[in-house]
């Protein structure tokens, strides 16, 4: 249990750094650390499948962030650090986030105390695979179709067209 | 832990609002997705429906990958058209 809260602390620090750091490369590195620590939380509570998927997704997203940041010139030494927009929208989003946390805090007070503890081993890969293929098979198919269409659509949207070059 | 997931989502929202580039916007989206995934997982644990919460977290994570891919594609499109990825000057994607 305590190691879960250790990883939760690492996740929170990394997320704060990813949100407030100005340098893009440091923000991307913090996002990667946050993803890895979140996968570690999942692993400590017995969700191996989600932990592995979280690690894979975080690493691939980080690699692609680095690739696109290089392509867009944000890693250029001459590029100035971006100035942050600190306006009423930021304070509004902070207030919304705090209100969101408050609603969650009020909501979880209604749960029985013993159900908020973690239980290990009840969601092993075998039972999750069975439920995925027996009860959520249509959802799995739809998700696969969405990912396929996104792959094709992303290629179509980002294709190079000579006419757009000035 | 559910409060932590809400905090991650809230910080993702702040990141989306405050950053000026498309990649910063996508970092915020990724944080929001991570927070919502964690929320479903721990809500499932709290409600005694662990496996269902984990499966919904799996679907949210993979659906988030699709959103990130579309964001990358739009960023590339914008970079082709405008030669920059700052979101301050974007009012329409059409050239």
Interface residues (C-beta under 8 A of the other chain):
Chain A: X4 X8 X11 X12 X15 X16 X18 X19 X24 X27 X28 X31 X34 X35 X38 X41 X42 X45 X47 X49 X50 X53 X54 X57 X61 X64 X65 X68 X69 X71 X72 X74 X82 X83 X84 X85 X86 X89 X90 X92 X93 X94 X96 X97 X98 X100 X101 X104 X105 X108 X111 X115 X116 X118 X119 X122 X123 X127 X128 X131 X132 X136 X139 X143 X146 X147 X150 X151 X153 X154 X155 X157 X158 X160 X161 X164 X165
Chain B: X1 X2 X3 X4 X5 X6 X7 X8 X9 X10 X11 X12 X13 X14 X15 X16 X17 X18 X19 X20 X21 X22 X23 X24 X26 X27 X28 X30 X31 X34 X37 X38 X39 X41 X45 X46 X47 X48 X50 X51 X52 X54 X55 X57 X58 X59 X61 X62 X63 X64 X65 X66 X68 X69 X70 X72 X73 X74 X75 X76 X77 X79 X80 X81 X85 X95
